[in-house]
Amino acid sequence: MTEKYFKIIGLFVYGLILSGIIGVISSVFLILVNGVTDIIWTDIPNQLNTPAIYPLILCIFGGVLVGVSRYKWGNLPKIAHDSIVELKTTQRMDYSYVFVNFFIAFLVLIFGAGVGPEAAILSSVIALSVWQADKMRYIYYSYDEWKKESWFIRIKNLALPHNYRVPYNPDQAPKDKKLLFFKKLLYMLFIVNGIVTFTFFIKISEQPPLAIKLGETSWGLDELFLFIPLVLFGILFSKLYKLLERVMNKLFSKINNKIILSAVIGGIGIGLMSLIAPNLLFSGQHSMQHLPNLVPTLSIATLFLGSILKLIFMEFCLKSGWIGGNIFPVIFASILQGYAIASFFPQLDTLFIVAIIASSASIAILKSPLLVGLFLILFFPKELTPVILIIVALFILFSKMSDKSPQKITA
C-alpha cells in the first residue's frame, strides 16, 4: 500500500475519532442538563420539603448566574444562525469560546427558561467542526514531517486540542474537483458519525426522546375541505406572534445594555411562571409527551391562552438574555393552538387539524420550512407526512415568489 493511501486512511480514522468526540461532548451536555434539572426541580423539593416560593428563589439565583456569566464572557450562548453567518462571512470561526458557550447555555436551561437546547448544541457543534477541520488540515499539510516523529510525539500532536492546527486559507485550499468531492464526502461521513455517536450515548443514558408521536390519525376527504382555512389560520397565528415580539422588544429596549439586570428580571419572570403555569417552563420538549392525555382535560380557552403564553414566555426569556433555541417552544405553542382549534371540530380527525396548524404556524414564525417540516414529521403519524410536506412545499414556493427576508430561526 502506497504512502498516499496511508495518509488518506489516517485522515479518515482521525476524522472519525474527532467527530465521535464532538458527538460525545454534545450528548454529555444534554445528559448533564437533564440530570441537574431533575435534581434542582424534583429531587431537592421532594427530599427537603422546600417552601412554595422555592422555584422563585431558585430562578432569581439563576438570573444572577446567567447575568454575571454573560457580563463576563459576552453575548453567549451563540445561536446556530449567527455561527453560520460568521463562518460564511469570514471563512473562520473562533471556537475558543465553545465550552463557555456550553456552560452559559447549561445555566439558561437548568433554571427553567422557555427555550430549547438546540441553539447551544448546534452552534457549538459548528464551532467544534471548524476545530476538527483545522486539526485535520494540520495532518494533511504536515504529514511528511509528522510521520518522521516518534509515536509519542505523533499522538501528542494529534491529541493536544489547542496546538497543531492549520486554519483555513483559501489560497491553499485544493482546487481539484476530485479532491473537493472527496473532501465533501468525508465531511458527510463525519457528520453521520457524530450524529450516530450522539444518539448512541443519549440512548444508553436513557434520556427522554427528542420527539414522541402524538397519537393515531384516520383523516379523509371531510378534513381536506378545511386544509386552506387551517393553513391561513396558522399564518394568522404567526402574525399574532410578530405582534407579541414587537411588544417585548419595546418593553426591553431601555435595559438592553444592562445585562445583569435584564437576566435577573428574566429570572423573576421564570420564577413567577413556575408558580403560575409550571408546564410551560423549559422548551416544551418533555411536556409534549403528556399532551395526548392532558389535552382532553383542558378547555379551549386554556389551550388557546397556554399557546399564547408559551410564545410570550419564550420571547421574554430571549429578550432578557436567557438565550436558547426557539424551535421546540414554537412547535409546542403551535401544537397547543392546533388542539384548541381541533376542539371546535370534534367530528373530524384531531391530529389532521393539529398537524396543519402546527406546520403552517411554526413555519411562518421560524421561516425555515424544510427544517421545521422535517422536525414536525417526528411528532405525527406517517399518514400525515404528505400533508406536512405539502405545507412545506407551499411555504417554499411562497417564499421564493415574495422574496422574503432570511430565516429568523435561533437554533
KOLKOLPA-338178 format. One record per residue (C-alpha): residue number from 1; x negated, y negated, z. Coordinates in Angstrom, 1 decimal. Last residue first. Layout:
BEGIN
R; nr; px; py; pz
R; NUM; X; Y; Z .
...
END
This chain:
BEGIN
R; nr; px; py; pz
R; 411; 31.4; -27.2; 16.7 .
R; 410; 32.4; -30.8; 16.5 .
R; 409; 34.6; -30.7; 13.4 .
R; 408; 35.0; -34.1; 11.8 .
R; 407; 34.6; -32.9; 8.2 .
R; 406; 33.6; -35.4; 5.6 .
R; 405; 36.1; -38.0; 4.4 .
R; 404; 38.8; -37.1; 1.9 .
R; 403; 38.6; -37.2; -1.9 .
R; 402; 42.4; -37.0; -2.3 .
R; 401; 42.3; -34.3; -5.0 .
R; 400; 39.5; -32.4; -3.4 .
R; 399; 41.1; -32.4; 0.0 .
R; 398; 44.5; -31.4; -1.5 .
R; 397; 42.9; -28.4; -3.2 .
R; 396; 41.1; -27.4; 0.0 .
R; 395; 44.2; -27.9; 2.0 .
R; 394; 46.3; -25.7; -0.3 .
R; 393; 43.6; -23.0; -0.4 .
R; 392; 43.6; -22.8; 3.4 .
R; 391; 47.4; -22.7; 3.5 .
R; 390; 47.3; -19.8; 1.0 .
R; 389; 44.6; -18.1; 3.2 .
R; 388; 46.9; -18.3; 6.2 .
R; 387; 49.8; -16.8; 4.4 .
R; 386; 47.6; -14.0; 2.9 .
R; 385; 46.3; -13.2; 6.4 .
R; 384; 49.8; -12.9; 8.0 .
R; 383; 50.1; -9.1; 7.4 .
R; 382; 46.7; -8.7; 9.0 .
R; 381; 48.0; -9.5; 12.4 .
R; 380; 47.1; -12.9; 13.9 .
R; 379; 44.3; -14.2; 16.2 .
R; 378; 41.3; -13.3; 14.1 .
R; 377; 42.9; -14.9; 11.0 .
R; 376; 42.7; -18.2; 12.8 .
R; 375; 38.9; -18.2; 12.6 .
R; 374; 38.9; -17.6; 8.9 .
R; 373; 41.3; -20.4; 8.4 .
R; 372; 39.3; -22.8; 10.7 .
R; 371; 36.1; -22.1; 8.7 .
R; 370; 37.8; -22.3; 5.3 .
R; 369; 39.8; -25.4; 6.0 .
R; 368; 37.3; -27.7; 7.8 .
R; 367; 39.2; -31.0; 8.3 .
R; 366; 39.4; -30.4; 12.1 .
R; 365; 42.8; -32.1; 12.6 .
R; 364; 44.5; -31.1; 9.3 .
R; 363; 43.0; -27.6; 9.5 .
R; 362; 44.3; -27.1; 13.0 .
R; 361; 47.8; -28.5; 12.2 .
R; 360; 48.2; -26.5; 9.0 .
R; 359; 46.9; -23.2; 10.5 .
R; 358; 48.7; -23.5; 13.8 .
R; 357; 52.0; -24.5; 12.2 .
R; 356; 51.8; -21.7; 9.6 .
R; 355; 50.6; -19.0; 12.1 .
R; 354; 53.2; -19.9; 14.7 .
R; 353; 56.1; -19.7; 12.2 .
R; 352; 55.0; -16.3; 11.0 .
R; 351; 54.3; -15.2; 14.5 .
R; 350; 57.9; -15.9; 15.6 .
R; 349; 59.7; -14.0; 12.8 .
R; 348; 63.1; -15.5; 12.4 .
R; 347; 66.4; -15.1; 14.4 .
R; 346; 64.9; -17.0; 17.4 .
R; 345; 64.5; -20.1; 15.2 .
R; 344; 64.3; -23.1; 17.6 .
R; 343; 61.8; -21.2; 19.8 .
R; 342; 59.5; -21.0; 16.8 .
R; 341; 58.9; -24.7; 17.1 .
R; 340; 57.5; -24.4; 20.7 .
R; 339; 55.5; -21.3; 19.7 .
R; 338; 53.8; -23.2; 16.9 .
R; 337; 53.1; -26.1; 19.3 .
R; 336; 51.3; -23.6; 21.6 .
R; 335; 49.4; -22.3; 18.6 .
R; 334; 48.3; -25.8; 17.7 .
R; 333; 47.1; -26.5; 21.2 .
R; 332; 45.1; -23.3; 21.3 .
R; 331; 43.7; -24.0; 17.8 .
R; 330; 42.7; -27.5; 18.8 .
R; 329; 41.1; -26.3; 22.1 .
R; 328; 39.2; -23.4; 20.4 .
R; 327; 37.7; -25.5; 17.6 .
R; 326; 36.9; -28.6; 19.6 .
R; 325; 33.4; -27.7; 20.7 .
R; 324; 31.7; -29.5; 23.6 .
R; 323; 30.7; -32.8; 25.1 .
R; 322; 31.8; -33.8; 28.6 .
R; 321; 30.8; -37.4; 27.9 .
R; 320; 34.0; -39.2; 28.9 .
R; 319; 35.1; -39.4; 25.3 .
R; 318; 34.8; -35.7; 24.8 .
R; 317; 36.6; -34.8; 28.1 .
R; 316; 39.5; -37.2; 27.4 .
R; 315; 39.8; -35.9; 23.9 .
R; 314; 40.2; -32.4; 25.1 .
R; 313; 42.7; -33.4; 27.8 .
R; 312; 44.8; -35.3; 25.3 .
R; 311; 44.8; -32.3; 23.0 .
R; 310; 45.8; -30.0; 25.8 .
R; 309; 48.4; -32.4; 27.0 .
R; 308; 50.1; -32.4; 23.6 .
R; 307; 50.3; -28.6; 23.5 .
R; 306; 51.5; -28.4; 27.1 .
R; 305; 54.1; -31.0; 26.3 .
R; 304; 55.5; -28.9; 23.5 .
R; 303; 55.3; -25.6; 25.3 .
R; 302; 56.9; -27.1; 28.5 .
R; 301; 59.7; -28.8; 26.4 .
R; 300; 60.4; -25.5; 24.7 .
R; 299; 60.8; -23.8; 28.0 .
R; 298; 58.3; -21.2; 29.3 .
R; 297; 58.9; -17.6; 30.4 .
R; 296; 58.9; -16.2; 26.9 .
R; 295; 55.5; -17.9; 26.3 .
R; 294; 53.6; -16.2; 29.1 .
R; 293; 53.6; -12.6; 27.9 .
R; 292; 52.4; -13.4; 24.3 .
R; 291; 50.3; -16.3; 25.7 .
R; 290; 48.1; -14.3; 28.1 .
R; 289; 45.3; -13.6; 25.7 .
R; 288; 45.1; -17.2; 24.7 .
R; 287; 44.3; -18.3; 28.2 .
R; 286; 40.7; -17.0; 27.8 .
R; 285; 40.0; -19.1; 24.7 .
R; 284; 41.8; -22.2; 25.9 .
R; 283; 38.6; -24.2; 25.9 .
R; 282; 38.4; -24.8; 29.7 .
R; 281; 41.3; -26.0; 31.7 .
R; 280; 44.8; -26.0; 30.3 .
R; 279; 46.0; -23.1; 32.4 .
R; 278; 45.2; -25.2; 35.5 .
R; 277; 48.1; -27.6; 34.8 .
R; 276; 48.5; -30.1; 37.6 .
R; 275; 45.8; -29.2; 40.2 .
R; 274; 43.1; -28.3; 37.6 .
R; 273; 44.1; -31.3; 35.6 .
R; 272; 43.3; -33.5; 38.6 .
R; 271; 39.9; -32.0; 38.8 .
R; 270; 39.3; -32.4; 35.0 .
R; 269; 40.3; -36.1; 35.3 .
R; 268; 38.0; -36.7; 38.3 .
R; 267; 35.2; -35.0; 36.4 .
R; 266; 35.8; -37.2; 33.4 .
R; 265; 35.7; -40.3; 35.6 .
R; 264; 32.4; -38.9; 36.9 .
R; 263; 31.1; -38.5; 33.4 .
R; 262; 32.1; -42.0; 32.4 .
R; 261; 30.4; -43.5; 35.5 .
R; 260; 27.2; -41.5; 34.7 .
R; 259; 27.0; -42.6; 31.1 .
R; 258; 28.0; -46.3; 31.4 .
R; 257; 27.4; -47.2; 27.7 .
R; 256; 30.8; -46.0; 26.6 .
R; 255; 32.5; -47.9; 29.5 .
R; 254; 34.4; -50.5; 27.7 .
R; 253; 35.5; -48.3; 24.7 .
R; 252; 36.8; -45.5; 27.0 .
R; 251; 40.5; -46.5; 26.8 .
R; 250; 40.3; -47.6; 23.2 .
R; 249; 38.8; -44.4; 22.1 .
R; 248; 41.5; -42.5; 24.0 .
R; 247; 44.2; -44.4; 22.2 .
R; 246; 42.6; -43.8; 18.9 .
R; 245; 42.4; -40.1; 19.6 .
R; 244; 46.0; -39.9; 20.7 .
R; 243; 47.1; -41.5; 17.4 .
R; 242; 45.0; -39.0; 15.5 .
R; 241; 46.6; -36.2; 17.5 .
R; 240; 50.0; -37.4; 16.5 .
R; 239; 48.9; -37.4; 12.9 .
R; 238; 47.9; -33.8; 13.3 .
R; 237; 51.4; -32.9; 14.4 .
R; 236; 52.7; -34.5; 11.2 .
R; 235; 50.4; -32.1; 9.3 .
R; 234; 51.7; -29.1; 11.1 .
R; 233; 55.3; -30.4; 10.5 .
R; 232; 54.5; -30.6; 6.8 .
R; 231; 53.2; -27.0; 6.8 .
R; 230; 56.4; -25.9; 8.6 .
R; 229; 58.6; -27.7; 6.1 .
R; 228; 56.7; -26.0; 3.2 .
R; 227; 57.0; -22.5; 4.6 .
R; 226; 60.5; -22.6; 5.9 .
R; 225; 62.2; -20.8; 3.0 .
R; 224; 59.4; -18.2; 3.3 .
R; 223; 60.9; -17.0; 6.6 .
R; 222; 64.0; -15.5; 5.1 .
R; 221; 61.9; -13.8; 2.4 .
R; 220; 60.1; -11.6; 4.9 .
R; 219; 58.1; -11.6; 8.2 .
R; 218; 57.6; -8.5; 10.2 .
R; 217; 54.9; -9.5; 12.7 .
R; 216; 53.0; -8.0; 15.6 .
R; 215; 51.3; -9.6; 18.5 .
R; 214; 48.9; -12.4; 19.5 .
R; 213; 45.8; -10.6; 18.4 .
R; 212; 42.8; -11.5; 20.6 .
R; 211; 39.8; -13.7; 19.8 .
R; 210; 36.4; -14.3; 21.4 .
R; 209; 36.7; -11.0; 23.4 .
R; 208; 36.2; -11.1; 27.2 .
R; 207; 32.6; -10.2; 28.2 .
R; 206; 31.9; -6.5; 28.9 .
R; 205; 28.1; -7.0; 29.2 .
R; 204; 27.7; -4.2; 26.6 .
R; 203; 30.0; -6.2; 24.2 .
R; 202; 28.3; -9.6; 24.5 .
R; 201; 24.9; -8.0; 24.2 .
R; 200; 25.9; -6.2; 21.0 .
R; 199; 27.7; -9.2; 19.5 .
R; 198; 24.6; -11.4; 19.9 .
R; 197; 22.4; -8.8; 18.4 .
R; 196; 24.7; -8.3; 15.5 .
R; 195; 25.0; -12.0; 14.9 .
R; 194; 21.2; -12.4; 15.1 .
R; 193; 20.6; -9.5; 12.6 .
R; 192; 23.2; -11.0; 10.2 .
R; 191; 21.5; -14.4; 10.3 .
R; 190; 18.1; -12.6; 9.8 .
R; 189; 19.4; -10.7; 6.8 .
R; 188; 20.8; -13.9; 5.3 .
R; 187; 17.4; -15.7; 5.9 .
R; 186; 15.6; -12.8; 4.2 .
R; 185; 17.8; -13.0; 1.1 .
R; 184; 17.3; -16.8; 0.9 .
R; 183; 13.5; -16.3; 1.0 .
R; 182; 13.6; -13.5; -1.6 .
R; 181; 15.6; -15.8; -3.9 .
R; 180; 13.1; -18.6; -3.4 .
R; 179; 10.3; -16.2; -4.2 .
R; 178; 12.0; -15.0; -7.4 .
R; 177; 12.7; -18.6; -8.4 .
R; 176; 9.0; -19.7; -7.9 .
R; 175; 9.0; -23.2; -6.5 .
R; 174; 7.5; -22.3; -3.1 .
R; 173; 7.5; -25.2; -0.5 .
R; 172; 4.1; -26.8; 0.0 .
R; 171; 5.1; -30.2; -1.3 .
R; 170; 8.4; -30.0; 0.5 .
R; 169; 6.6; -29.5; 3.8 .
R; 168; 8.5; -27.6; 6.5 .
R; 167; 6.7; -27.4; 9.8 .
R; 166; 3.9; -24.8; 10.4 .
R; 165; 3.9; -23.3; 13.9 .
R; 164; 1.1; -21.8; 15.9 .
R; 163; 2.0; -23.2; 19.3 .
R; 162; 5.1; -23.9; 21.3 .
R; 161; 6.7; -20.4; 21.3 .
R; 160; 3.5; -18.4; 22.1 .
R; 159; 4.3; -14.8; 21.0 .
R; 158; 3.0; -14.7; 17.4 .
R; 157; -0.3; -16.4; 18.1 .
R; 156; -0.7; -14.3; 21.3 .
R; 155; 0.0; -11.1; 19.4 .
R; 154; -2.7; -11.9; 16.9 .
R; 153; -5.2; -13.0; 19.5 .
R; 152; -4.7; -9.7; 21.4 .
R; 151; -5.0; -7.7; 18.2 .
R; 150; -8.3; -9.3; 17.4 .
R; 149; -8.4; -11.9; 14.6 .
R; 148; -9.1; -11.2; 11.0 .
R; 147; -5.3; -10.8; 10.3 .
R; 146; -4.7; -14.4; 11.3 .
R; 145; -7.2; -15.9; 8.8 .
R; 144; -5.6; -14.1; 5.8 .
R; 143; -2.1; -14.6; 7.1 .
R; 142; -2.3; -18.4; 7.7 .
R; 141; 0.2; -19.6; 5.2 .
R; 140; 2.8; -16.9; 5.7 .
R; 139; 2.1; -16.4; 9.4 .
R; 138; 2.6; -20.1; 10.1 .
R; 137; 5.7; -20.2; 7.9 .
R; 136; 7.2; -17.5; 10.1 .
R; 135; 6.7; -19.7; 13.2 .
R; 134; 8.2; -22.7; 11.5 .
R; 133; 11.2; -20.7; 10.2 .
R; 132; 11.9; -19.4; 13.7 .
R; 131; 11.8; -22.9; 15.1 .
R; 130; 14.3; -24.0; 12.4 .
R; 129; 16.4; -21.1; 13.4 .
R; 128; 16.1; -22.2; 17.1 .
R; 127; 17.5; -25.6; 16.1 .
R; 126; 20.4; -24.1; 14.2 .
R; 125; 21.1; -21.7; 17.0 .
R; 124; 21.1; -24.6; 19.5 .
R; 123; 23.7; -26.5; 17.4 .
R; 122; 25.8; -23.3; 17.0 .
R; 121; 25.7; -22.3; 20.7 .
R; 120; 26.3; -25.9; 22.0 .
R; 119; 29.3; -26.5; 19.7 .
R; 118; 30.8; -23.0; 20.1 .
R; 117; 31.1; -23.2; 23.9 .
R; 116; 34.6; -24.8; 23.7 .
R; 115; 36.1; -28.0; 25.3 .
R; 114; 38.6; -28.6; 28.0 .
R; 113; 36.0; -29.2; 30.7 .
R; 112; 36.3; -26.7; 33.6 .
R; 111; 33.1; -27.2; 35.6 .
R; 110; 31.4; -24.1; 34.0 .
R; 109; 31.6; -25.6; 30.5 .
R; 108; 30.1; -29.0; 31.0 .
R; 107; 27.3; -27.7; 33.2 .
R; 106; 26.4; -25.0; 30.7 .
R; 105; 26.5; -27.5; 27.9 .
R; 104; 23.9; -29.6; 29.9 .
R; 103; 21.7; -26.5; 30.3 .
R; 102; 22.0; -25.3; 26.7 .
R; 101; 21.0; -28.7; 25.3 .
R; 100; 18.1; -28.8; 27.8 .
R; 99; 17.1; -25.4; 26.4 .
R; 98; 17.2; -26.7; 22.8 .
R; 97; 15.4; -30.1; 23.5 .
R; 96; 12.1; -29.1; 21.9 .
R; 95; 14.0; -28.2; 18.7 .
R; 94; 13.4; -31.5; 17.0 .
R; 93; 14.7; -30.8; 13.5 .
R; 92; 13.2; -31.2; 10.0 .
R; 91; 14.5; -31.5; 6.5 .
R; 90; 15.1; -35.2; 7.4 .
R; 89; 18.6; -35.7; 6.1 .
R; 88; 19.8; -32.1; 5.7 .
R; 87; 18.5; -31.1; 9.1 .
R; 86; 19.9; -34.2; 10.9 .
R; 85; 23.3; -33.7; 9.2 .
R; 84; 23.3; -30.0; 10.2 .
R; 83; 22.4; -30.9; 13.8 .
R; 82; 25.1; -33.6; 14.0 .
R; 81; 27.7; -31.1; 12.7 .
R; 80; 26.6; -28.4; 15.1 .
R; 79; 27.2; -30.6; 18.2 .
R; 78; 24.4; -31.8; 20.4 .
R; 77; 24.7; -31.4; 24.2 .
R; 76; 23.4; -34.0; 24.8 .
R; 75; 23.2; -37.7; 24.3 .
R; 74; 20.1; -38.4; 26.3 .
R; 73; 18.0; -36.4; 28.7 .
R; 72; 18.1; -38.4; 31.9 .
R; 71; 21.4; -40.1; 31.5 .
R; 70; 23.0; -36.9; 30.1 .
R; 69; 21.7; -35.0; 33.1 .
R; 68; 22.9; -37.6; 35.6 .
R; 67; 26.3; -37.8; 34.1 .
R; 66; 26.8; -34.0; 33.9 .
R; 65; 25.6; -33.5; 37.5 .
R; 64; 27.8; -36.3; 38.8 .
R; 63; 30.8; -35.0; 36.9 .
R; 62; 30.2; -31.6; 38.2 .
R; 61; 30.4; -32.9; 41.8 .
R; 60; 33.7; -34.6; 40.8 .
R; 59; 34.8; -31.3; 39.3 .
R; 58; 34.1; -29.3; 42.5 .
R; 57; 35.8; -31.9; 44.7 .
R; 56; 38.9; -31.8; 42.5 .
R; 55; 38.9; -28.0; 42.5 .
R; 54; 38.5; -27.8; 46.3 .
R; 53; 41.5; -30.1; 46.8 .
R; 52; 43.7; -27.2; 48.0 .
R; 51; 41.2; -26.2; 50.7 .
R; 50; 38.9; -23.2; 50.3 .
R; 49; 39.8; -19.8; 51.7 .
R; 48; 36.1; -18.8; 51.6 .
R; 47; 36.4; -15.5; 49.8 .
R; 46; 39.2; -16.3; 47.3 .
R; 45; 38.0; -19.9; 46.6 .
R; 44; 34.4; -18.7; 46.2 .
R; 43; 35.2; -15.8; 43.9 .
R; 42; 37.6; -17.5; 41.5 .
R; 41; 36.5; -20.9; 40.3 .
R; 40; 32.9; -21.0; 41.4 .
R; 39; 32.1; -17.3; 40.8 .
R; 38; 34.2; -16.8; 37.7 .
R; 37; 32.6; -19.9; 36.1 .
R; 36; 29.2; -18.6; 37.0 .
R; 35; 29.8; -15.3; 35.2 .
R; 34; 31.4; -16.8; 32.1 .
R; 33; 28.7; -19.4; 31.6 .
R; 32; 26.0; -16.9; 32.3 .
R; 31; 27.3; -14.5; 29.8 .
R; 30; 27.7; -17.2; 27.2 .
R; 29; 24.1; -18.4; 27.6 .
R; 28; 22.8; -14.8; 27.7 .
R; 27; 24.6; -14.2; 24.4 .
R; 26; 22.9; -17.2; 22.7 .
R; 25; 19.4; -16.3; 24.1 .
R; 24; 19.9; -12.7; 22.9 .
R; 23; 20.9; -13.7; 19.4 .
R; 22; 17.9; -16.1; 19.2 .
R; 21; 15.6; -13.2; 20.3 .
R; 20; 17.1; -11.0; 17.6 .
R; 19; 16.3; -13.7; 15.0 .
R; 18; 12.7; -13.7; 16.3 .
R; 17; 12.3; -9.9; 16.2 .
R; 16; 14.0; -9.6; 12.8 .
R; 15; 11.8; -12.4; 11.4 .
R; 14; 8.6; -10.7; 12.7 .
R; 13; 9.7; -7.4; 11.0 .
R; 12; 10.3; -9.2; 7.7 .
R; 11; 7.1; -11.2; 7.9 .
R; 10; 5.1; -8.1; 8.6 .
R; 9; 6.8; -6.2; 5.8 .
R; 8; 6.0; -9.0; 3.3 .
R; 7; 2.4; -9.3; 4.5 .
R; 6; 1.8; -5.5; 4.4 .
R; 5; 3.3; -5.6; 0.9 .
R; 4; 0.8; -8.2; -0.3 .
R; 3; -2.1; -6.3; 1.3 .
R; 2; -1.4; -3.4; -1.0 .
R; 1; 0.0; 0.0; 0.0 .
END
